[in-house]
Structures are given as C-alpha cells and as structure tokens.
Amino acid sequence: MRTLIRPTGFVDSPFGHDGQVARLAGGLCWFACVELIHPDGRRELVPVEGLESRFDEGMAADWARLTAPRAPLVLGSRTVRLDQPQLMGILNVTPDSFSDGGAHASPQAAAEAGFAMAQQGAAIVDVGGESTRPKAKPVWEQDEIARVQPVIEQLAAGGTAVSIDTRKAAVMEAALAAGATMVNDVSALTWDDRALAVAAASTAPVVLMHAQGDPQTMQDAPSYKDVLVEVFHWLEARVAACEAAGIDRARILVDPGIGFGKSVAHNLALLNGLSLFHGLGCGIVLGASRKRFIGALSNEAPADRRLPGSLAVAVKAADQGVQLIRVHDVADTLQALKLWRGLRDQALTPRI
C-alpha cells in the first residue's frame, strides 16, 4: 500500500498561478491542492506548490500519470479526443434493462436510435444485449449476439463509432467482427476466461469497470472499509493484468462502477473522489445516468424522471476531468456540457 494522491482545490484558470497549480490529465481542469490518502487512512490536504519535495517513487509515478495527457481513442475511422469531456450514448437492445428495456422493438429501430444519438453529439454509441441491472439473469451468448450484431453492423456501416457492452468473449468477437471498435466490460474482463485474450488480440480500446459481486447478488449487502481506495486498488490490479496480457495502457479506460455493488453512500463517495482515478493513467468512464441512487435522493423518482439528477452528476464528472460520460439523454447532457465548456473557455481566455 502507498500514499495516494487525489487532486482537489480546482481553479477556473491557471493564469497568474505559475507553480501553484497543475493540469489534470492534459484536460481542461487545473487544481491547486491535493488530498494525500495515507495507508493508515489519514487524509492530508497539501498545496501543489512544493508537493514534489515529498514524493517517494510510488507517489512520483502516480503524479506523472495524474498530469500526463491522455492519448486520443482511435475507433476505426473515428478519433475521440480525451482532452475534454465526451459523451457515450447508451443503446440497450434488451427487453429488461432498468431504464429503457424493450424500447427498441427491432434492429432497425435500435440502429435509428443509435444514429440519433450520434447526430445529437455522442462520440461513441455503446450497444448492449444483456441487462446488468440488479437481479438480472444472464443471457445465453448466442441470444446476446443475435440482439447486438445487426445493430452494430448498421451503425458501423453508417460511420458511427460503436462500443460493445458485454462480459462474454464470444459476443466481443462477434461485435468486433461486425464493426464495433471498443469493448466495455462491466466485469473488467474477469467474467469470461477468454475475454482478456480476445481483448488483447484486438486493437480495440477496453473499458474496465469495477463491480462487487454479479448482477444477481451485488446489491444484497455491499460493504467496503474505504470504497474510494478499494475501488482504486482493484482497478489498478486489473490495469496491471491487462498490461501483462499485452494491452497497452493507452487503450485502457477505467470505470468505478456506480451502482454495481454499492450503496447510495458508496456511490456518492466515489463521485466526490473521481479525480483520484486519474492516478491510474487511463481515461475515465462514468456511467451514472438515471441510476437508482438518483431516485433515492429525489423522493424515489422513477428512472424516466431522473434526468435533472443525471445532468448534475455529468457536470460533477466534468469538473473532475472525467473524459467519457455514459448517458441515456445525449442532447440534454450535451447542452449541459456546452454550458460547462463555455465557462471553461471563458476562464481560459487570457485577460487583456
């Protein structure tokens, strides 16, 4: 175990603060302080200025990863820059997803919904054929392939960057062959024994998500001593395993797994501490759109009435440098991020 570095004390602009602020992951956020999270659980607030004098080897490596720019994602003919927040549209072709299950009655209708997301501003459309909501049952891989393959073929043929949301190696292979250029696995390539090899053999970027338990059991009694630190170390181990298998860190993204084996309090702690995950040196994906914890904080609002809360979470993520925000409501979230970007651009315009 080592001391971890969580950027905080965010400032609007670096101008006039030479040596006092640092840039987060080559993006649009600068920070003046860090919270040092020590192995014994102590937390210490320290200014950026003079911080490097306290570094040991591990902290120096974490700092280098925190501040290094993220390489863009190359998704077929499309390039997605990670120096600003981007949107990943959620396209579920399932009958039982928690928010939009059964919304797309045919592959053609699903593809049209995906094209609409891309036109509204989604950089990537994430296609899934198996619900991973709490208590969801596994889907036979051939059924999952039958759901996603024709949709991916249409979207890819139309020039849309497509991610496949699956835990299964066979589905990954079929989706990549159909034109998907990214793999998003809620089990971080642990559920299927072949998944790691399939991802390594491809050139596709891969999203590693943290989950405690599987969908049928994950919300029974999730427990952590320190959820932020434990999720960080778990993801760090998965990144190391992927690198050992031949997957370059530049094509690995991490997702803290909001709602996957977490209570409301756990979810909120992760959202407050998102900036810590930049220390993994990977792009960060956040999927919190319409999730149950939003309803829990708003008089049990149903999934289709959680847009305002989803927008609040998206802006919170952008404020901490998250590069990919996974959402159901692309147009609405893009408008929120345009306002966020306008504020950023104004602050980053030198005063004359």
C-alpha positions as CSV (number, residue, x, y, z in Angstrom):
1,M,0.0,0.0,0.0
2,R,1.1,3.5,-0.7
3,T,0.0,7.1,-0.2
4,L,-2.5,8.0,-2.9
5,I,-2.9,11.5,-4.5
6,R,-6.4,12.9,-5.1
7,P,-6.5,16.3,-6.9
8,T,-8.8,18.9,-5.3
9,G,-8.9,22.6,-4.9
10,F,-9.9,23.1,-8.5
11,V,-9.4,26.6,-10.0
12,D,-11.0,28.2,-13.0
13,S,-7.8,29.3,-14.7
14,P,-4.0,28.7,-14.4
15,F,-3.2,32.3,-15.3
16,G,-1.2,34.1,-12.6
17,H,-0.7,30.9,-10.6
18,D,2.6,29.7,-12.0
19,G,4.0,26.8,-9.9
20,Q,0.8,26.8,-7.7
21,V,-1.5,24.7,-9.9
22,A,-1.2,21.6,-12.1
23,R,-3.2,20.5,-15.1
24,L,-5.3,17.3,-14.7
25,A,-4.6,14.6,-17.3
26,G,-4.0,17.1,-20.1
27,G,-7.6,18.3,-19.9
28,L,-9.5,21.5,-19.1
29,C,-9.2,21.3,-15.3
30,W,-6.5,22.7,-13.1
31,F,-6.0,22.1,-9.3
32,A,-4.2,23.9,-6.6
33,C,-4.3,21.2,-3.8
34,V,-4.2,17.5,-3.4
35,E,-5.6,15.2,-0.7
36,L,-3.0,12.7,0.3
37,I,-4.7,9.5,1.3
38,H,-2.2,7.6,3.6
39,P,-2.1,3.8,4.0
40,D,-3.3,4.2,7.6
41,G,-6.4,6.1,6.4
42,R,-5.2,9.6,7.4
43,R,-6.1,12.3,4.8
44,E,-3.9,15.3,4.5
45,L,-4.7,18.5,2.4
46,V,-1.5,19.8,0.7
47,P,-0.9,22.6,-1.8
48,V,0.5,21.7,-5.2
49,E,3.3,24.1,-4.7
50,G,6.3,22.3,-3.2
51,L,4.5,18.9,-3.3
52,E,7.1,17.2,-5.3
53,S,9.6,17.5,-2.4
54,R,7.5,14.9,-0.6
55,F,7.4,12.3,-3.3
56,D,8.7,8.8,-2.9
57,E,9.0,6.6,-6.0
58,G,5.4,5.5,-5.9
59,M,4.0,9.0,-5.5
60,A,6.2,10.3,-8.3
61,A,4.8,7.7,-10.7
62,D,1.2,8.5,-9.7
63,W,1.8,12.2,-10.1
64,A,3.2,11.6,-13.6
65,R,0.1,9.6,-14.6
66,L,-2.2,12.2,-13.0
67,T,-0.8,15.1,-15.1
68,A,0.1,13.3,-18.4
69,P,-2.2,14.0,-21.3
70,R,-4.4,11.0,-22.4
71,A,-3.9,9.8,-25.9
72,P,-7.0,10.0,-28.2
73,L,-9.0,6.9,-28.8
74,V,-8.7,5.6,-32.4
75,L,-12.0,3.9,-33.2
76,G,-11.8,2.7,-36.8
77,S,-12.0,5.8,-38.9
78,R,-13.0,8.0,-35.9
79,T,-10.8,9.6,-33.4
80,V,-12.1,10.6,-30.0
81,R,-10.0,13.2,-28.1
82,L,-9.7,12.8,-24.4
83,D,-8.6,16.3,-23.6
84,Q,-12.3,17.3,-22.9
85,P,-15.4,15.5,-21.8
86,Q,-17.1,13.4,-24.4
87,L,-20.4,11.5,-24.4
88,M,-21.1,7.8,-24.8
89,G,-24.7,7.1,-25.7
90,I,-26.4,4.1,-24.1
91,L,-28.2,1.8,-26.5
92,N,-29.8,-1.2,-24.8
93,V,-31.2,-3.8,-27.2
94,T,-32.7,-5.8,-24.3
95,P,-36.2,-6.4,-23.0
96,D,-35.3,-5.8,-19.4
97,S,-32.8,-3.0,-18.9
98,F,-33.7,-0.9,-15.9
99,S,-34.4,2.4,-17.8
100,D,-35.1,1.6,-21.5
101,G,-35.6,-2.1,-21.7
102,G,-37.8,-3.0,-24.7
103,A,-37.7,0.5,-26.1
104,H,-36.3,-0.7,-29.4
105,A,-38.5,-3.3,-31.0
106,S,-36.3,-4.2,-34.0
107,P,-32.7,-4.0,-35.1
108,Q,-33.7,-1.2,-37.4
109,A,-35.4,0.8,-34.7
110,A,-32.3,0.3,-32.4
111,A,-30.0,1.4,-35.2
112,E,-32.1,4.5,-35.8
113,A,-31.9,5.4,-32.1
114,G,-28.1,4.9,-32.2
115,F,-27.8,7.2,-35.3
116,A,-29.9,9.8,-33.5
117,M,-27.5,9.7,-30.5
118,A,-24.6,10.2,-32.8
119,Q,-26.3,13.1,-34.5
120,Q,-27.1,14.6,-31.1
121,G,-23.4,14.6,-30.2
122,A,-22.5,11.2,-28.8
123,A,-18.9,10.5,-29.7
124,I,-19.5,6.7,-29.1
125,V,-22.6,4.6,-29.1
126,D,-22.4,1.8,-26.5
127,V,-24.6,-1.2,-27.6
128,G,-25.6,-3.8,-25.0
129,G,-27.6,-7.0,-25.4
130,E,-27.7,-8.2,-21.8
131,S,-29.1,-6.3,-18.8
132,T,-26.8,-5.9,-15.8
133,R,-29.3,-4.2,-13.6
134,P,-29.6,-5.7,-10.0
135,K,-31.2,-9.2,-10.0
136,A,-30.8,-9.5,-13.8
137,K,-30.3,-13.0,-15.1
138,P,-27.5,-13.9,-17.6
139,V,-28.4,-14.1,-21.3
140,W,-27.2,-17.0,-23.5
141,E,-24.3,-15.7,-25.6
142,Q,-26.0,-16.6,-28.9
143,D,-29.1,-14.7,-27.9
144,E,-26.9,-11.7,-27.0
145,I,-25.1,-11.9,-30.3
146,A,-28.4,-12.1,-32.2
147,R,-29.5,-8.9,-30.4
148,V,-26.4,-6.8,-30.9
149,Q,-24.8,-7.9,-34.2
150,P,-27.3,-6.5,-36.7
151,V,-27.5,-3.2,-34.8
152,I,-23.7,-2.8,-34.7
153,E,-23.4,-3.7,-38.4
154,Q,-25.8,-0.9,-39.4
155,L,-24.3,1.7,-37.1
156,A,-20.7,0.9,-38.1
157,A,-21.7,0.9,-41.8
158,G,-23.1,4.4,-41.2
159,G,-19.8,5.7,-39.8
160,T,-20.8,5.6,-36.1
161,A,-18.1,4.7,-33.5
162,V,-19.6,1.7,-31.6
163,S,-18.7,0.1,-28.3
164,I,-19.9,-3.3,-27.3
165,D,-21.1,-3.6,-23.7
166,T,-20.6,-7.3,-22.8
167,R,-18.9,-9.7,-20.4
168,K,-18.7,-12.5,-22.9
169,A,-15.7,-13.3,-25.2
170,A,-17.9,-14.7,-28.0
171,V,-20.0,-11.6,-28.0
172,M,-16.9,-9.4,-28.1
173,E,-15.6,-11.4,-31.1
174,A,-18.9,-11.2,-33.0
175,A,-19.3,-7.5,-32.2
176,L,-15.8,-6.6,-33.3
177,A,-16.3,-8.5,-36.5
178,A,-19.5,-6.6,-37.1
179,G,-17.7,-3.2,-36.8
180,A,-17.5,-2.4,-33.1
181,T,-14.2,-0.7,-32.2
182,M,-14.3,-0.7,-28.4
183,V,-15.1,-3.2,-25.6
184,N,-16.9,-2.1,-22.4
185,D,-16.9,-4.9,-19.9
186,V,-18.7,-4.5,-16.5
187,S,-16.6,-7.3,-15.1
188,A,-13.3,-5.8,-16.2
189,L,-12.5,-8.9,-18.3
190,T,-12.9,-11.3,-15.4
191,W,-16.3,-13.0,-16.0
192,D,-15.3,-15.0,-19.1
193,D,-11.9,-16.8,-19.1
194,R,-11.3,-15.9,-22.7
195,A,-12.2,-12.3,-22.5
196,L,-8.8,-11.0,-21.7
197,A,-7.2,-12.8,-24.6
198,V,-9.8,-11.6,-27.0
199,A,-9.3,-8.0,-25.9
200,A,-5.5,-8.4,-26.1
201,A,-5.7,-9.8,-29.6
202,S,-7.7,-6.9,-30.9
203,T,-6.6,-3.3,-31.3
204,A,-9.8,-2.0,-29.6
205,P,-9.8,0.2,-26.5
206,V,-11.3,-1.6,-23.5
207,V,-13.2,-0.2,-20.5
208,L,-12.6,-2.0,-17.2
209,M,-15.4,-1.5,-14.7
210,H,-15.4,-2.2,-11.0
211,A,-18.2,-4.3,-9.6
212,Q,-18.6,-6.1,-6.2
213,G,-20.5,-9.3,-6.9
214,D,-22.5,-10.1,-10.0
215,P,-25.9,-8.5,-11.0
216,Q,-27.9,-11.2,-9.1
217,T,-26.2,-10.5,-5.8
218,M,-24.3,-7.2,-6.0
219,Q,-26.9,-5.1,-4.1
220,D,-27.6,-7.6,-1.3
221,A,-25.2,-6.0,1.2
222,P,-22.3,-4.2,-0.5
223,S,-19.5,-3.5,2.0
224,Y,-16.2,-1.6,2.0
225,K,-13.9,-0.2,4.6
226,D,-13.0,2.8,2.2
227,V,-14.8,2.4,-1.1
228,L,-12.7,5.0,-2.9
229,V,-9.4,3.4,-2.0
230,E,-10.6,-0.1,-2.5
231,V,-12.0,0.5,-6.0
232,F,-8.8,2.4,-7.0
233,H,-6.6,-0.6,-6.0
234,W,-9.0,-3.1,-7.6
235,L,-8.9,-1.2,-10.9
236,E,-5.1,-0.8,-10.6
237,A,-4.8,-4.6,-10.4
238,R,-7.0,-5.1,-13.4
239,V,-5.0,-2.5,-15.4
240,A,-1.8,-4.3,-14.5
241,A,-3.3,-7.7,-15.5
242,C,-4.3,-6.2,-18.9
243,E,-0.9,-4.7,-19.4
244,A,0.7,-8.1,-18.6
245,A,-1.6,-9.7,-21.3
246,G,-0.3,-7.2,-23.9
247,I,-2.9,-4.5,-23.7
248,D,-1.2,-1.1,-23.8
249,R,-2.3,1.3,-21.0
250,A,-3.1,3.9,-23.7
251,R,-6.1,1.8,-24.8
252,I,-7.4,1.0,-21.3
253,L,-10.1,3.1,-19.7
254,V,-11.5,2.6,-16.2
255,D,-15.0,3.0,-14.7
256,P,-15.6,3.0,-10.9
257,G,-18.9,1.2,-11.5
258,I,-21.6,3.4,-10.0
259,G,-24.4,1.2,-8.7
260,F,-22.6,-2.1,-9.2
261,G,-22.3,-3.4,-5.6
262,K,-22.5,0.0,-4.0
263,S,-24.9,1.7,-1.6
264,V,-26.1,5.2,-2.1
265,A,-23.3,6.4,0.3
266,H,-20.7,4.4,-1.7
267,N,-21.8,5.9,-4.9
268,L,-21.7,9.5,-3.5
269,A,-18.2,8.9,-2.1
270,L,-17.0,7.7,-5.5
271,L,-18.5,10.7,-7.2
272,N,-16.8,13.0,-4.7
273,G,-13.5,11.3,-5.3
274,L,-13.5,10.7,-9.0
275,S,-10.3,12.7,-9.6
276,L,-8.3,10.0,-7.7
277,F,-8.7,7.6,-10.6
278,H,-6.6,9.8,-12.9
279,G,-3.7,8.4,-11.0
280,L,-4.2,5.1,-12.9
281,G,-3.0,6.9,-16.1
282,C,-6.1,5.9,-18.0
283,G,-9.2,7.7,-19.4
284,I,-12.1,7.6,-17.0
285,V,-15.6,6.5,-18.0
286,L,-18.6,7.3,-15.7
287,G,-22.0,5.6,-16.1
288,A,-24.4,7.1,-13.6
289,S,-27.3,8.1,-15.9
290,R,-30.8,7.5,-14.5
291,K,-29.4,5.2,-11.8
292,R,-31.3,4.3,-8.7
293,F,-29.3,6.4,-6.3
294,I,-30.6,9.5,-8.1
295,G,-34.1,8.3,-7.4
296,A,-33.2,7.6,-3.8
297,L,-32.2,11.2,-3.3
298,S,-35.3,12.6,-5.0
299,N,-38.3,11.1,-3.4
300,E,-37.9,7.8,-5.3
301,A,-38.3,9.3,-8.7
302,P,-38.6,6.6,-11.3
303,A,-35.9,6.1,-14.0
304,D,-37.7,8.2,-16.6
305,R,-37.8,11.2,-14.2
306,R,-34.1,11.2,-13.2
307,L,-32.8,13.5,-16.0
308,P,-32.0,16.5,-13.7
309,G,-30.1,14.4,-11.3
310,S,-28.2,12.7,-14.2
311,L,-27.2,16.1,-15.5
312,A,-25.9,17.2,-12.1
313,V,-23.8,14.1,-12.0
314,A,-22.5,14.7,-15.5
315,V,-21.3,18.2,-14.6
316,K,-19.8,16.9,-11.4
317,A,-17.8,14.4,-13.5
318,A,-16.7,17.1,-16.0
319,D,-15.5,19.2,-13.1
320,Q,-13.1,16.4,-12.1
321,G,-11.8,15.7,-15.6
322,V,-13.8,12.6,-16.5
323,Q,-13.3,12.0,-20.2
324,L,-16.2,9.8,-21.2
325,I,-19.7,10.2,-19.6
326,R,-22.1,7.4,-20.5
327,V,-25.7,8.7,-20.8
328,H,-29.2,7.9,-22.0
329,D,-30.1,11.5,-22.7
330,V,-27.5,12.7,-25.2
331,A,-29.0,16.0,-26.4
332,D,-29.8,17.2,-22.8
333,T,-26.4,16.2,-21.4
334,L,-24.6,17.8,-24.4
335,Q,-26.3,21.1,-23.7
336,A,-25.2,21.0,-20.0
337,L,-21.7,20.2,-21.1
338,K,-21.7,23.1,-23.6
339,L,-22.5,25.4,-20.8
340,W,-19.7,23.8,-18.7
341,R,-17.4,24.2,-21.7
342,G,-18.4,27.8,-22.2
343,L,-17.5,28.6,-18.6
344,R,-14.2,26.8,-19.0
345,D,-13.3,28.6,-22.3
346,Q,-14.1,32.0,-20.7
347,A,-11.9,31.3,-17.7
348,L,-9.1,30.1,-20.0
349,T,-9.2,33.2,-22.2
350,P,-6.3,35.4,-21.2
351,R,-7.4,38.8,-19.8
352,I,-6.1,41.7,-21.8
